[in-house]
Amino acid sequence: MIDNKYDLIIIGAGASGIMAAASALKHNKTVLVIDNQNAPLRKVRISGGGRCNFTNLDMSADHYISENPHFIKSAIKQFSVYDFLAEMDKNNIPYYEKKLGQIFCKNKSSDIINYLLEQSKAADFSFNTDISSLQKKNNVFEIETSKGCFNSTSVIIATGGISCPKLGVSNFAAETAKNFGMNVIDYSPALVPFRLQNPYIELAGTSLFCKTSIGKKFFYDDMLFTHKGLSGPAILKISSYWSKGISIGIDLLPNANIKQIINQEKYSKSEQAIQSFMKNYFSAKVASWILYQTDIDNKNIKELSNRQIELLYNFIHLFTIKPVADMGYDIAEISKGGIDTKELSSKTFETNKVSGLYFTGEAIDIAGDLGGYNIWFAFASGFIAGKCSCQANL
Ligand SMILES: Cc1cc2nc3c(=O)[nH]c(=O)nc-3n(C[C@H](O)[C@H](O)[C@H](O)COP(=O)(O)OP(=O)(O)OC[C@H]3O[C@@H](n4cnc5c(N)ncnc54)[C@H](O)[C@@H]3O)c2cc1C
């Protein structure tokens, strides 16, 4: 039965909110979780293609974007990736490293969902509940909702970011922060594909391993040509560092130097045609496309002029795109921006201006790279805020 007085009320039953509930319940606190949708952990369910990429073995502040890049360091210290994996082992949740340290559920996201729901089952839940106001009066938070008024000594706001609107996301965290006089960094889509002025439609559906870069930031991973532009992990990762007008460098053959390998072949008096030679490094489709774009006929390698080799080098290693736009919040995996970390304690996630009020997860100006970094931060910040909100009330 739902009461109306709690030690802790958590707004948002996503990755961060449910972890916060599980964490607070360990301290025997009374907890209510409010969500405006009909079920918990809906992003976690669809994450990682249904197998939830929930953390990464290569965990460091370098994998997060924020106005304050140091803010996350305390969370990384407090919530160890290896302790969490040990907890998964203890609960018989199988997982595996797919690539680049990315840890996925071996079966389905439901394994981790069931674990979190078991850990938080002593909380009360109020779904399909809209919040009309949140105020603090005489050291007590009062939350007016479509299902009545609830009071608590602490509140954790874990309502996530604003990407993927079909899941019913909202601006609640940012609006509440502003109501309490806090600064909010503007949101923008991140981990998002690009739209190109002239997409390479002939290659749509083809992927290749490449290096994407903006300034000193770079990623090695797969890129996918689409009907509208470019996608795939190498593009999603670099997209978080992109803003309109900026060009992105793409090395289409990052692990070799085309000039060197062609010259070696040339001097060994190879009789090979360039087209079949290129197929050692690219799919037939991509090889033909590169030769077409560089205007090089399918001639014998030994007949290639230095100018043509230079052309190939520039096209393959110095390929550059200038997206007209990203594909927006509908497609973006996360939103960048959110509650300014200056407003929060990096040790507890409590706000500096309002004691007992916490923000966690994607609602905060911390955006992780692709690869399990965002769910992990949602868990870590939820766990820490859940624990600290209890200690503050002792
Ligand atoms: C398709 C997709 C795949 C992804 N895959 C991965 C992955 O494999 N690995 C990874 O690390 N990250 C992944 N992400 C990102 C990751 O899911 C999010 O960063 C993470 O879920 C954020 O957790 P959160 O708890 O902060 O917010 P959410 O999980 O978004 O939870 C927020 C909760 O708050 C509720 N809420 C919102 N507004 C209100 C309101 N006004 N009142 C009450 N409740 C409200 C929502 O209904 C929701 O339940 C993926 C995202 C998408 C869209």
The ligand as an SDF file (V2000), in Angstrom:
LIG
                    3D

 53 58  0  0  0  0  0  0  0  0999 V2000
   18.1060    2.6850  -27.8830 C   0  0  0  0  0  0  0  0  0  0  0  0
   19.0690    2.9770  -26.7560 C   0  0  0  0  0  0  0  0  0  0  0  0
   20.0640    2.0510  -26.4710 C   0  0  0  0  0  0  0  0  0  0  0  0
   20.9860    2.3270  -25.4540 C   0  0  0  0  0  0  0  0  0  0  0  0
   21.9440    1.3990  -25.1650 N   0  0  0  0  0  0  0  0  0  0  0  0
   22.8380    1.6520  -24.1780 C   0  0  0  0  0  0  0  0  0  0  0  0
   23.8080    0.6680  -23.8020 C   0  0  0  0  0  0  0  0  0  0  0  0
   23.8370   -0.4640  -24.3130 O   0  0  0  0  0  0  0  0  0  0  0  0
   24.7110    1.0120  -22.8400 N   0  0  0  0  0  0  0  0  0  0  0  0
   24.6930    2.2240  -22.2030 C   0  0  0  0  0  0  0  0  0  0  0  0
   25.5420    2.4860  -21.3420 O   0  0  0  0  0  0  0  0  0  0  0  0
   23.7490    3.1460  -22.4980 N   0  0  0  0  0  0  0  0  0  0  0  0
   22.8270    2.8660  -23.4500 C   0  0  0  0  0  0  0  0  0  0  0  0
   21.8480    3.7990  -23.7210 N   0  0  0  0  0  0  0  0  0  0  0  0
   21.7670    5.0170  -22.8910 C   0  0  0  0  0  0  0  0  0  0  0  0
   21.1580    4.6400  -21.5240 C   0  0  0  0  0  0  0  0  0  0  0  0
   20.0010    3.8630  -21.7200 O   0  0  0  0  0  0  0  0  0  0  0  0
   20.7990    5.8730  -20.6920 C   0  0  0  0  0  0  0  0  0  0  0  0
   21.9080    6.7370  -20.6450 O   0  0  0  0  0  0  0  0  0  0  0  0
   20.4100    5.4620  -19.2730 C   0  0  0  0  0  0  0  0  0  0  0  0
   19.2560    4.6570  -19.3140 O   0  0  0  0  0  0  0  0  0  0  0  0
   20.1360    6.6910  -18.4190 C   0  0  0  0  0  0  0  0  0  0  0  0
   19.6310    6.2550  -17.1950 O   0  0  0  0  0  0  0  0  0  0  0  0
   18.7420    7.2280  -16.3080 P   0  0  0  0  0  0  0  0  0  0  0  0
   18.2250    6.4010  -15.1860 O   0  0  0  0  0  0  0  0  0  0  0  0
   19.4620    8.4580  -16.0360 O   0  0  0  0  0  0  0  0  0  0  0  0
   17.5270    7.6260  -17.2520 O   0  0  0  0  0  0  0  0  0  0  0  0
   16.4080    6.6450  -17.9280 P   0  0  0  0  0  0  0  0  0  0  0  0
   16.9000    5.2490  -17.9800 O   0  0  0  0  0  0  0  0  0  0  0  0
   16.0540    7.3390  -19.1610 O   0  0  0  0  0  0  0  0  0  0  0  0
   15.2390    6.6990  -16.8660 O   0  0  0  0  0  0  0  0  0  0  0  0
   14.5010    7.8660  -16.6140 C   0  0  0  0  0  0  0  0  0  0  0  0
   13.1700    7.4730  -16.0140 C   0  0  0  0  0  0  0  0  0  0  0  0
   12.5080    8.6540  -15.5990 O   0  0  0  0  0  0  0  0  0  0  0  0
   11.1470    8.6170  -16.0140 C   0  0  0  0  0  0  0  0  0  0  0  0
   10.6700    9.9850  -16.1670 N   0  0  0  0  0  0  0  0  0  0  0  0
   11.0140   10.8810  -17.1210 C   0  0  0  0  0  0  0  0  0  0  0  0
   10.3520   12.0420  -16.9100 N   0  0  0  0  0  0  0  0  0  0  0  0
    9.5760   11.8640  -15.8120 C   0  0  0  0  0  0  0  0  0  0  0  0
    8.6660   12.6940  -15.1200 C   0  0  0  0  0  0  0  0  0  0  0  0
    8.4150   13.9500  -15.5010 N   0  0  0  0  0  0  0  0  0  0  0  0
    8.0370   12.1820  -14.0320 N   0  0  0  0  0  0  0  0  0  0  0  0
    8.2900   10.9130  -13.6290 C   0  0  0  0  0  0  0  0  0  0  0  0
    9.1340   10.0800  -14.2440 N   0  0  0  0  0  0  0  0  0  0  0  0
    9.7800   10.5460  -15.3290 C   0  0  0  0  0  0  0  0  0  0  0  0
   11.2010    7.8270  -17.3310 C   0  0  0  0  0  0  0  0  0  0  0  0
    9.9370    7.2720  -17.6240 O   0  0  0  0  0  0  0  0  0  0  0  0
   12.2550    6.7760  -17.0100 C   0  0  0  0  0  0  0  0  0  0  0  0
   11.6910    5.6280  -16.4200 O   0  0  0  0  0  0  0  0  0  0  0  0
   20.8980    3.5390  -24.7070 C   0  0  0  0  0  0  0  0  0  0  0  0
   19.8800    4.4410  -24.9960 C   0  0  0  0  0  0  0  0  0  0  0  0
   18.9640    4.1650  -26.0040 C   0  0  0  0  0  0  0  0  0  0  0  0
   17.8770    5.1640  -26.2790 C   0  0  0  0  0  0  0  0  0  0  0  0
  1  2  1  0
  2  3  1  0
  2 52  2  0
  3  4  2  0
  4  5  1  0
  4 50  1  0
  5  6  2  0
  6  7  1  0
  6 13  1  0
  7  8  2  0
  7  9  1  0
  9 10  1  0
 10 11  2  0
 10 12  1  0
 12 13  2  0
 13 14  1  0
 14 15  1  0
 14 50  1  0
 15 16  1  0
 16 17  1  0
 16 18  1  0
 18 19  1  0
 18 20  1  0
 20 21  1  0
 20 22  1  0
 22 23  1  0
 23 24  1  0
 24 25  2  0
 24 26  1  0
 24 27  1  0
 27 28  1  0
 28 29  2  0
 28 30  1  0
 28 31  1  0
 31 32  1  0
 32 33  1  0
 33 34  1  0
 33 48  1  0
 34 35  1  0
 35 36  1  0
 35 46  1  0
 36 37  1  0
 36 45  1  0
 37 38  2  0
 38 39  1  0
 39 40  1  0
 39 45  2  0
 40 41  1  0
 40 42  2  0
 42 43  1  0
 43 44  2  0
 44 45  1  0
 46 47  1  0
 46 48  1  0
 48 49  1  0
 50 51  2  0
 51 52  1  0
 52 53  1  0
M  END
$$$$
